[in-house]
Amino acid sequence: MTKKKITVIGAGFGGLSAAIRLLAQGHDVTLIDKRDKPGGRGYQYEIDGFKFDGGPTVITAPYMFDELFELAGKRKEDYFDLIELNPFYRIFNEKGEYFNYLRDPNQAAQEVAKFSPSDVVGYRKFVDSTVEVFNKFHPYTEKPFLKFSEMLAILPDMWKTGTLGSMYSYAKKYVKDDFIRKVCSFHPLLVGGNPFDTPSIFGLIIQFEKQWGVHYARGGTGSIAQALLKLFIEEGGKVMMETEVDQILLHNKTVKGVQLKSGDRLDADIVVSNGDVAFTYKHMIAKKERPRLLDLYFDNLQYSNSLVVIYFGTKRRYLDSKLDHHNIILGDRYRGLLKDIFNKKKLPDDLSLYLHMPTKTDPSIAPEGCESFYVLSLVPHLDAGINWEEIGDRYCDRVLQFLEDNYLPNLKENIVVKHHIDPVHFNKTLNSYKGAAFSIKPSLTQTGWMRPHNRSRFFKNLYFAGAGTHPGAGVPAVIASGKIVSNLVAEELGIPHRKAKMPIPELIT
Ligand SMILES: Cc1cc2nc3c(=O)[nH]c(=O)nc-3n(C[C@H](O)[C@H](O)[C@H](O)COP(=O)(O)OP(=O)(O)OC[C@H]3O[C@@H](n4cnc5c(N)ncnc54)[C@H](O)[C@@H]3O)c2cc1C
């Protein structure tokens, strides 16, 4: 066995997944992150007794964590605890009426009947149709897309399943009511895509949720990131937190190591970047090493939206409100709002929000008698030219006022802690190009082979795990990208793949 010295830049979920797997192959792995805690977008803020998950809160496909622990002969249950949620989401329309997005399709169909009885049959057919979408396209989420021929090979299936079009137009074929169409098609928003132009292969997320449930990690998603880091350290991995990589060192287009911001150099045979792909290529590789057209390529890709996320704790509980654990609050002008954000790069006057109320499930993450929330508002990325330093506080006030007027009475006088992040945070703290919250936007022309590859096409021994590469954003996807990277490294070195004990079953309607 050829033991290699490997540096993984970034302790986001993609970086943790790659690092744990490469360690299990027997390599000498060092994981480096500029922040003081792991998780990346899943960083957990702790303020005056409140814990706030910075980003991912909807945890699906728990078998992906099982696989990581199994590689070390361990069980995830000994490290963190998942609680299944049902409904998965409570989705509010502009009148404040809500749809409980339940796991059981029969119960979900009753929710459809509340809004549009004539759509019940169509809704069932819609959900059933996503089984085929899952079966056809899920296997590609765990394989690299390094050849154009692989891309061509899936096109006939996309044609047959009618998934070349957008998620919204796919839903439109099955249901008539506009709100139910939104309920059926919002999933691309979870991974940085506009439902009106993200291909409906992303409908496979619906089956991920239905098949394996939507979960909450007790103590917050931060407890999963901490558990993965603990596993990595127990298995002999080296960790350097609060350490920023400045440059990836190259010689003859081959990786030689990394140079830290401190000036120190670390030798490495292989580097895996879990940092943003565009940022890595544009800012962490010396200009003289980069192919001439590389910057142009990244400048011309489309990037996902950004976000303003406000974390706030209240000195009273809101259990008497109509809110559930995961709340999606859709405005009247949904399509126009998304067009403003994704296409016109303009801050809309109205709001569509996701409101997280984890203390409904787990009061332990706030002081007694208090509630912990985060509210997320979609905003354009930095190309919009908005001065967030100037308008950030006012924007947050507007969002909180909306919540006070519609969902959380007397909110502002009850808030005891508050913190917010905006596109500048994504850019400066998380090193994301253009401050995009989900890196490169998922679209037909930026999926599969057409997304930046997991193995660099330009530099030997440079790999990518994370949202900007294949298969894309979202915790399960970036964990899969770590698996793809470790399999590519194994292949390159002639090491047999370690197969998971539990192959993913084919779904049956
Ligand atoms: C607010 C929000 C809510 C979300 N909700 C969900 C959800 O509910 N469910 C879901 O599945 N997904 C969700 N997502 C998407 C999901 O969180 C991300 O796609 C995923 O976590 C990205 O992981 P990653 O592996 O790409 O790494 P990232 O999380 O981007 O982490 C990259 C890490 O690299 C480090 N880094 C970067 N550059 C350097 C450098 N030069 N030197 C050292 N370290 C560096 C950063 O500090 C960071 O820790 C959400 C995203 C956001 C922003």
PDBQT file of the ligand as one rigid body, heavy atoms in Angstrom, charges set to zero:
ROOT
HETATM    1  C1  LIG A 601     -27.736  29.128   5.770  1.00  0.00    +0.000 C 
HETATM    2  C2  LIG A 601     -27.606  27.803   5.075  1.00  0.00    +0.000 A 
HETATM    3  C3  LIG A 601     -28.541  26.813   5.325  1.00  0.00    +0.000 A 
HETATM    4  C4  LIG A 601     -28.393  25.551   4.723  1.00  0.00    +0.000 A 
HETATM    5  N1  LIG A 601     -29.290  24.569   5.031  1.00  0.00    +0.000 NA
HETATM    6  C5  LIG A 601     -29.077  23.313   4.589  1.00  0.00    +0.000 A 
HETATM    7  C6  LIG A 601     -29.851  22.235   5.079  1.00  0.00    +0.000 A 
HETATM    8  O1  LIG A 601     -30.757  22.431   5.893  1.00  0.00    +0.000 OA
HETATM    9  N2  LIG A 601     -29.550  20.973   4.650  1.00  0.00    +0.000 N 
HETATM   10  C7  LIG A 601     -28.531  20.733   3.768  1.00  0.00    +0.000 A 
HETATM   11  O2  LIG A 601     -28.285  19.574   3.427  1.00  0.00    +0.000 OA
HETATM   12  N3  LIG A 601     -27.773  21.745   3.291  1.00  0.00    +0.000 NA
HETATM   13  C8  LIG A 601     -28.005  23.005   3.690  1.00  0.00    +0.000 A 
HETATM   14  N4  LIG A 601     -27.213  24.035   3.261  1.00  0.00    +0.000 N 
HETATM   15  C9  LIG A 601     -26.149  23.745   2.283  1.00  0.00    +0.000 C 
HETATM   16  C10 LIG A 601     -24.970  23.086   2.975  1.00  0.00    +0.000 C 
HETATM   17  O3  LIG A 601     -24.783  23.637   4.254  1.00  0.00    +0.000 OA
HETATM   18  C11 LIG A 601     -23.696  23.292   2.195  1.00  0.00    +0.000 C 
HETATM   19  O4  LIG A 601     -23.871  22.985   0.820  1.00  0.00    +0.000 OA
HETATM   20  C12 LIG A 601     -22.574  22.412   2.739  1.00  0.00    +0.000 C 
HETATM   21  O5  LIG A 601     -22.542  22.415   4.146  1.00  0.00    +0.000 OA
HETATM   22  C13 LIG A 601     -21.259  22.914   2.170  1.00  0.00    +0.000 C 
HETATM   23  O6  LIG A 601     -20.241  22.085   2.639  1.00  0.00    +0.000 OA
HETATM   24  P1  LIG A 601     -18.800  22.103   2.028  1.00  0.00    +0.000 P 
HETATM   25  O7  LIG A 601     -18.213  20.754   2.265  1.00  0.00    +0.000 OA
HETATM   26  O8  LIG A 601     -18.846  22.607   0.626  1.00  0.00    +0.000 OA
HETATM   27  O9  LIG A 601     -17.954  23.087   2.917  1.00  0.00    +0.000 OA
HETATM   28  P2  LIG A 601     -18.201  24.510   3.570  1.00  0.00    +0.000 P 
HETATM   29  O10 LIG A 601     -19.303  24.408   4.527  1.00  0.00    +0.000 OA
HETATM   30  O11 LIG A 601     -18.261  25.546   2.534  1.00  0.00    +0.000 OA
HETATM   31  O12 LIG A 601     -16.853  24.635   4.391  1.00  0.00    +0.000 OA
HETATM   32  C14 LIG A 601     -15.633  24.949   3.780  1.00  0.00    +0.000 C 
HETATM   33  C15 LIG A 601     -14.618  25.154   4.879  1.00  0.00    +0.000 C 
HETATM   34  O13 LIG A 601     -13.377  25.501   4.274  1.00  0.00    +0.000 OA
HETATM   35  C16 LIG A 601     -12.728  26.458   5.076  1.00  0.00    +0.000 C 
HETATM   36  N5  LIG A 601     -11.784  27.178   4.232  1.00  0.00    +0.000 N 
HETATM   37  C17 LIG A 601     -12.040  27.804   3.071  1.00  0.00    +0.000 A 
HETATM   38  N6  LIG A 601     -10.908  28.315   2.561  1.00  0.00    +0.000 NA
HETATM   39  C18 LIG A 601      -9.923  28.003   3.434  1.00  0.00    +0.000 A 
HETATM   40  C19 LIG A 601      -8.527  28.257   3.461  1.00  0.00    +0.000 A 
HETATM   41  N7  LIG A 601      -7.914  28.929   2.493  1.00  0.00    +0.000 N 
HETATM   42  N8  LIG A 601      -7.805  27.796   4.498  1.00  0.00    +0.000 NA
HETATM   43  C20 LIG A 601      -8.407  27.100   5.490  1.00  0.00    +0.000 A 
HETATM   44  N9  LIG A 601      -9.720  26.835   5.511  1.00  0.00    +0.000 NA
HETATM   45  C21 LIG A 601     -10.482  27.281   4.491  1.00  0.00    +0.000 A 
HETATM   46  C22 LIG A 601     -13.852  27.336   5.599  1.00  0.00    +0.000 C 
HETATM   47  O14 LIG A 601     -13.496  27.983   6.795  1.00  0.00    +0.000 OA
HETATM   48  C23 LIG A 601     -14.957  26.292   5.836  1.00  0.00    +0.000 C 
HETATM   49  O15 LIG A 601     -14.930  25.809   7.157  1.00  0.00    +0.000 OA
HETATM   50  C24 LIG A 601     -27.328  25.306   3.832  1.00  0.00    +0.000 A 
HETATM   51  C25 LIG A 601     -26.399  26.319   3.554  1.00  0.00    +0.000 A 
HETATM   52  C26 LIG A 601     -26.527  27.558   4.175  1.00  0.00    +0.000 A 
HETATM   53  C27 LIG A 601     -25.500  28.606   3.885  1.00  0.00    +0.000 C 
ENDROOT
TORSDOF 0
